């Protein structure tokens, strides 16, 4: 799939609905910044950090999050920071291109952003051909397209590139990981606080050698260090206009389908206040045990207190052998809260669901008058990606 023709069954690019380009073209074009990367690379943390920096510099920012299903931790975190957010579900940006444009319209009506920050699904690739190039071709009068950033988790990347031993994914899942890096304008080694200088140097050298089309940067979005070169690129640089790399959609689809997906939204209540941070750790341990010999791509959970929505606990687990991390903790015990669980792992989806629900039942049984009411739960494997448009060149 390397030509400029749209995929079978889709409309031609010239007839695309969506953005009210004429309305926006009367002012300075908004900047469209897409930040990709595999599950667990720290995209949400990086985008929120970038949004805060740009806001502090007087820019109006709108965020667009993306997932295969509803109930996203990413959206909850972005809204908790006070940013206008649109959420696109039911497929990646490349398969929901017109919905992406409609989301941009809604943000434009609400906040008229100078900068749109878009975070695609972490198992998605071919963004250059299926999002950036169609966006430039059809809506170039409305948007400046920033260089395509792809973030990597350094510990996972060291293993994927064969620089260090450790658990990783099967071959077809790694194909998706490779294609993400092959289309990047800039590869950002995130979470550099996890590495010493020697390991970081080996990783940067290996990425530069294997993916020579990309500039390789390093930063820690969580610590807020090393961001300025990246900020400069995405706010002032231009998207590369070379041919998009080839993607074997059969292998891509099979790789994505090896990942089990679980999204759940749960109301938790207790007659006596409980430690919400401990609840997240207990759930993470139970779900990691259930994955067993499989590999966790990313487990993200939030627990938001009903009485104080700004008080939020956030847990991340990237690979079972690295342990769970509470990025934010609740300041006090709670008696009622909203729990959101997003788990992606190379494992059977039904087993992920069973593990999560069993852990909630165990939590209920461990205390007096505890209730865990599941408002939404969905488990599945991603469907075959079918881009709305695919353009091999800009």
C-alpha positions as CSV (number, residue, x, y, z in Angstrom):
1,X,0.0,0.0,0.0
2,X,2.4,2.6,-1.2
3,X,0.4,4.7,-3.8
4,X,-1.5,7.9,-3.4
5,X,-4.9,6.2,-4.0
6,X,-7.3,6.1,-1.0
7,X,-8.0,2.6,0.4
8,X,-10.8,0.6,-1.1
9,X,-14.2,1.7,-0.1
10,X,-13.3,5.2,1.0
11,X,-14.1,8.6,-0.6
12,X,-11.5,10.4,-2.7
13,X,-9.5,13.0,-0.8
14,X,-10.8,15.9,-2.8
15,X,-14.3,15.2,-1.4
16,X,-13.4,14.9,2.2
17,X,-15.8,16.4,4.8
18,X,-14.6,17.7,8.1
19,X,-12.7,20.8,9.0
20,X,-14.2,24.2,8.1
21,X,-10.9,25.2,6.5
22,X,-12.3,28.4,4.9
23,X,-13.4,29.7,8.4
24,X,-9.9,29.1,9.9
25,X,-7.9,30.2,6.9
26,X,-9.0,33.8,7.6
27,X,-6.5,33.8,10.5
28,X,-3.0,32.4,11.0
29,X,-2.9,28.7,10.4
30,X,-3.1,26.5,13.5
31,X,-0.2,24.2,14.2
32,X,-0.9,20.4,14.2
33,X,1.5,18.5,16.4
34,X,1.2,14.7,16.4
35,X,3.1,12.8,19.1
36,X,3.2,9.0,18.4
37,X,5.0,6.1,20.0
38,X,4.4,2.7,21.3
39,X,2.2,2.0,24.3
40,X,3.9,3.1,27.5
41,X,6.3,5.6,25.9
42,X,5.0,8.5,28.0
43,X,3.1,10.3,25.3
44,X,0.4,11.7,27.6
45,X,2.9,13.0,30.1
46,X,4.9,14.6,27.3
47,X,1.8,16.2,25.6
48,X,0.5,17.6,28.9
49,X,3.9,19.0,29.7
50,X,4.1,20.5,26.2
51,X,0.6,22.0,26.5
52,X,1.5,23.6,29.8
53,X,4.7,25.1,28.4
54,X,2.9,26.5,25.4
55,X,0.1,27.9,27.5
56,X,2.6,29.6,29.7
57,X,4.1,31.2,26.5
58,X,0.7,32.6,25.6
59,X,-0.4,30.0,23.1
60,X,-3.9,28.5,23.0
61,X,-3.8,24.8,23.0
62,X,-6.3,22.0,22.2
63,X,-5.7,18.3,22.8
64,X,-7.1,15.3,20.9
65,X,-6.8,11.9,22.5
66,X,-7.4,8.6,20.7
67,X,-8.2,5.0,21.5
68,X,-9.8,1.9,20.2
69,X,-12.5,2.2,22.9
70,X,-14.1,4.6,25.4
71,X,-13.1,5.5,28.9
72,X,-9.5,6.9,28.6
73,X,-7.1,7.6,31.3
74,X,-5.4,10.0,28.9
75,X,-8.5,12.2,28.5
76,X,-9.1,12.2,32.3
77,X,-5.5,13.4,32.9
78,X,-5.6,16.1,30.3
79,X,-9.0,17.5,31.5
80,X,-7.7,17.4,35.1
81,X,-5.1,19.9,34.0
82,X,-7.7,22.2,32.6
83,X,-7.1,21.8,28.9
84,X,-9.9,21.6,26.3
85,X,-9.9,18.0,25.0
86,X,-11.6,16.0,22.3
87,X,-11.6,12.2,22.5
88,X,-11.7,10.0,19.4
89,X,-12.6,6.4,20.0
90,X,-13.4,3.3,17.9
91,X,-10.2,3.3,15.9
92,X,-6.9,5.2,15.3
93,X,-6.6,8.6,13.7
94,X,-5.8,7.0,10.3
95,X,-9.0,5.0,10.4
96,X,-11.1,7.8,11.8
97,X,-9.6,10.7,9.7
98,X,-12.9,12.5,9.2
99,X,-13.7,12.2,12.9
100,X,-10.4,13.7,13.6
101,X,-11.2,16.7,11.5
102,X,-14.6,17.1,13.2
103,X,-12.9,17.0,16.6
104,X,-10.6,19.8,15.4
105,X,-13.7,21.8,14.4
106,X,-15.2,21.4,17.9
107,X,-12.0,22.5,19.6
108,X,-11.8,25.4,17.2
109,X,-15.4,26.5,18.1
110,X,-14.6,26.1,21.8
111,X,-11.1,27.5,22.2
112,X,-9.7,28.5,18.8
113,X,-6.4,26.8,19.5
114,X,-3.1,28.1,18.0
115,X,-1.8,24.5,18.5
116,X,-3.5,21.2,18.3
117,X,-1.7,18.4,20.2
118,X,-2.8,15.0,19.0
119,X,-1.9,11.7,20.6
120,X,-2.7,8.6,18.4
121,X,-3.3,5.1,19.7
122,X,0.0,3.6,20.9
123,X,-0.4,0.5,18.7
124,X,-0.9,2.6,15.6
125,X,1.6,3.2,12.7
126,X,1.5,4.6,9.2
127,X,0.6,8.0,10.6
128,X,2.7,9.9,8.0
129,X,0.8,8.4,5.0
130,X,-2.6,8.1,6.6
131,X,-2.8,11.3,8.7
132,X,0.0,13.9,8.1
133,X,0.0,13.8,4.3
134,X,-3.8,13.7,3.8
135,X,-4.0,16.6,6.3
136,X,-1.5,18.6,4.4
137,X,-3.0,17.8,1.0
138,X,-6.6,18.6,2.0
139,X,-6.3,21.1,4.8
140,X,-3.0,22.8,4.2
141,X,-4.7,26.2,4.3
142,X,-5.8,25.6,7.9
143,X,-2.9,23.7,9.4
144,X,0.9,23.9,9.6
145,X,2.0,20.3,10.1
146,X,4.7,19.9,12.6
147,X,7.4,17.2,12.4
148,X,6.1,13.8,13.4
149,X,7.5,12.9,16.8
150,X,7.7,9.3,18.0
151,X,8.5,8.8,21.7
152,X,10.2,5.7,23.0
153,X,10.5,4.2,26.5
154,X,14.3,3.7,26.9
155,X,14.2,0.4,28.8
156,X,11.9,-1.2,26.3
157,X,13.9,0.2,23.4
158,X,17.1,-1.2,24.7
159,X,15.5,-4.7,24.7
160,X,13.7,-4.2,21.3
161,X,17.0,-3.2,19.6
162,X,18.9,-6.1,21.2
163,X,21.1,-3.9,23.3
164,X,20.0,-5.5,26.5
165,X,18.4,-8.8,27.5
166,X,14.9,-9.0,28.9
167,X,11.3,-9.8,28.1
168,X,9.8,-8.3,25.0
169,X,7.0,-8.8,22.4
170,X,6.6,-11.3,19.6
171,X,7.8,-10.6,16.1
172,X,4.7,-9.2,14.7
173,X,4.1,-6.8,17.5
174,X,7.7,-5.6,17.1
175,X,6.9,-5.0,13.5
176,X,4.5,-2.3,14.5
177,X,7.1,-0.8,16.9
178,X,9.7,-0.7,14.1
179,X,7.3,0.9,11.5
180,X,6.5,3.7,14.0
181,X,10.2,4.6,14.3
182,X,10.7,4.2,10.5
183,X,8.3,7.1,9.8
184,X,9.4,9.5,12.5
185,X,10.9,12.9,11.7
186,X,12.2,13.0,15.3
187,X,12.6,10.1,17.7
188,X,12.5,11.2,21.3
189,X,14.0,9.0,24.0
190,X,11.8,9.8,26.9
191,X,12.2,9.0,30.6
192,X,16.0,9.5,30.4
193,X,15.9,9.7,34.2
194,X,15.8,5.9,34.1
195,X,19.2,5.6,32.4
196,X,22.8,6.5,33.1
197,X,24.8,8.4,30.4
198,X,26.5,5.3,29.0
199,X,23.2,3.4,28.4
200,X,21.5,6.4,26.9
201,X,24.5,7.0,24.6
202,X,24.3,3.4,23.3
203,X,20.6,3.7,22.7
204,X,20.8,7.0,20.9
205,X,23.6,5.7,18.7
206,X,21.6,2.6,17.8
207,X,18.5,4.5,17.0
208,X,20.4,7.0,14.8
209,X,22.0,4.1,12.9
210,X,18.8,2.1,12.4
211,X,16.5,5.1,11.6
212,X,18.8,7.7,9.9
213,X,15.8,9.7,8.6
214,X,15.0,10.9,12.1
215,X,16.7,13.3,14.5
216,X,17.2,11.6,17.9
217,X,16.6,13.7,21.0
218,X,16.5,12.8,24.7
219,X,14.4,14.2,27.5
220,X,12.4,13.4,30.6
221,X,8.8,14.7,30.3
222,X,8.1,13.7,33.8
223,X,11.1,15.6,35.3
224,X,10.7,18.4,32.8
225,X,14.4,18.2,31.7
226,X,15.8,18.4,28.2
227,X,12.5,19.5,26.6
228,X,13.6,22.7,24.8
229,X,15.1,21.1,21.7
230,X,11.9,19.1,21.2
231,X,9.7,22.1,21.9
232,X,11.7,24.1,19.3
233,X,11.3,21.4,16.7
234,X,7.5,20.8,17.1
235,X,6.7,24.5,17.3
236,X,8.9,25.8,14.6
237,X,10.1,22.9,12.4
238,X,8.4,21.4,9.3
239,X,7.3,17.9,8.6
240,X,9.6,15.9,6.4
241,X,8.2,15.4,2.9
242,X,9.9,12.2,1.9
243,X,8.1,9.1,0.8
244,X,6.3,7.3,3.6
245,X,7.8,4.0,4.5
246,X,6.1,0.8,3.3
247,X,3.8,-0.9,5.7
248,X,2.7,-4.5,5.2
249,X,-0.9,-4.2,6.4
250,X,-1.3,-7.9,6.9
251,X,1.6,-8.1,9.4
252,X,0.5,-4.8,10.9
253,X,-3.0,-6.1,11.5
254,X,-1.8,-9.4,12.9
255,X,0.6,-7.6,15.2
256,X,-2.1,-5.3,16.6
257,X,-4.5,-8.2,17.0
258,X,-2.0,-10.0,19.3
259,X,-2.6,-7.2,21.9
260,X,-5.5,-7.7,24.3
261,X,-7.3,-4.5,25.2
262,X,-9.3,-3.8,28.4
263,X,-11.0,-0.6,29.3
264,X,-13.2,-0.2,32.4
265,X,-14.8,2.5,34.4
266,X,-15.9,1.6,37.9
267,X,-17.5,3.5,40.8
268,X,-15.9,2.5,44.1
269,X,-17.5,3.3,47.4
270,X,-17.0,2.4,51.0
271,X,-18.7,3.1,54.4
272,X,-15.2,3.8,55.8
273,X,-12.6,5.8,54.0
274,X,-10.0,3.7,52.2
275,X,-6.5,4.1,50.8
276,X,-7.0,4.7,47.1
277,X,-3.3,4.5,46.3
278,X,-3.2,1.0,47.8
279,X,-6.2,0.0,45.8
280,X,-4.4,0.8,42.5
281,X,-1.3,-1.1,43.6
282,X,-3.5,-4.2,44.5
283,X,-5.3,-4.1,41.1
284,X,-2.0,-3.7,39.2
285,X,-0.4,-6.7,41.0
286,X,-3.5,-8.8,40.3
287,X,-3.6,-7.9,36.6
288,X,0.2,-8.4,36.2
289,X,-0.1,-11.9,37.7
290,X,-2.9,-12.7,35.2
291,X,-0.7,-11.7,32.3
292,X,1.9,-14.2,33.4
293,X,4.3,-15.1,30.6
294,X,2.7,-12.6,28.3
295,X,4.0,-9.0,28.1
296,X,2.3,-5.9,29.4
297,X,2.4,-3.1,26.9
298,X,0.9,-0.5,29.3
299,X,-1.4,-0.5,32.3
300,X,-2.8,2.9,33.2
301,X,-5.2,3.6,36.0
302,X,-6.7,6.7,37.6
303,X,-8.7,7.0,40.8
304,X,-10.5,10.4,41.2
305,X,-12.1,11.3,44.4
306,X,-15.8,12.3,44.1
307,X,-15.6,15.1,46.7
308,X,-12.3,16.6,45.3
309,X,-11.9,16.0,41.6
310,X,-8.5,17.6,41.6
311,X,-7.2,14.9,44.0
312,X,-6.3,12.1,41.6
313,X,-4.1,9.0,41.8
314,X,-2.3,7.8,38.6
315,X,-0.7,4.4,38.2
316,X,1.5,3.3,35.3
317,X,3.0,-0.2,34.7
318,X,5.1,-0.6,31.6
319,X,6.3,-4.3,31.5
320,X,5.6,-6.6,34.4
321,X,9.2,-7.0,35.5
322,X,9.6,-3.2,36.1
323,X,6.9,-2.8,38.7
324,X,4.1,-0.3,39.0
325,X,4.7,3.4,39.6
326,X,2.3,5.9,41.1
327,X,2.9,9.1,39.1
328,X,0.4,10.9,41.3
329,X,-1.0,9.9,44.7
330,X,-4.2,10.8,46.5
331,X,-3.5,13.1,49.4
332,X,-6.1,11.6,51.7
333,X,-8.2,8.5,52.1
334,X,-11.5,8.5,50.1
335,X,-14.9,6.9,50.5
336,X,-16.2,7.4,46.9
337,X,-14.2,7.7,43.7
338,X,-14.2,6.9,40.0
339,X,-11.7,4.3,38.8
340,X,-10.6,4.1,35.2
341,X,-8.5,1.1,34.0
342,X,-6.8,0.9,30.6
343,X,-4.7,-2.3,30.1
344,X,-3.0,-3.4,26.9
345,X,-1.0,-6.6,26.9
346,X,0.0,-9.4,24.6
347,X,-2.5,-11.7,26.2
348,X,-6.0,-13.1,25.8
349,X,-8.5,-10.2,26.4
350,X,-11.0,-12.3,28.3
351,X,-8.3,-13.2,30.9
352,X,-7.5,-9.5,31.3
353,X,-11.2,-8.8,32.0
354,X,-11.5,-11.7,34.4
355,X,-8.4,-10.6,36.4
356,X,-9.6,-7.0,36.8
357,X,-13.1,-8.0,37.9
358,X,-11.7,-10.7,40.3
359,X,-9.4,-8.1,41.9
360,X,-12.4,-5.7,42.4
361,X,-14.4,-8.5,44.0
362,X,-11.4,-9.2,46.4
363,X,-11.3,-5.5,47.3
364,X,-15.0,-5.5,48.1
365,X,-14.6,-8.6,50.4
366,X,-11.7,-7.1,52.3
367,X,-13.6,-4.2,53.9
368,X,-17.0,-3.3,55.4
369,X,-19.7,-2.1,53.0
370,X,-17.5,-1.8,50.0
371,X,-18.9,-1.6,46.5
372,X,-17.3,-1.7,43.1
373,X,-20.0,-0.9,40.5
374,X,-18.8,-1.5,36.9
375,X,-20.2,1.3,34.7
376,X,-18.4,0.2,31.6
377,X,-16.1,-2.7,30.7
378,X,-14.9,-3.8,27.3
379,X,-12.3,-6.3,26.3
380,X,-11.2,-7.1,22.7
381,X,-8.4,-7.3,20.2
382,X,-8.0,-4.3,17.8
383,X,-9.7,-4.7,14.4
384,X,-7.8,-4.6,11.2
385,X,-6.7,-1.1,10.5
386,X,-8.3,0.4,7.3
387,X,-7.1,4.0,6.6
388,X,-9.6,6.5,5.4
389,X,-6.9,7.9,3.1
390,X,-3.3,6.8,2.4
391,X,-0.9,9.1,0.5
392,X,2.6,7.8,0.0
393,X,4.0,11.3,-0.6
394,X,3.1,14.8,0.7
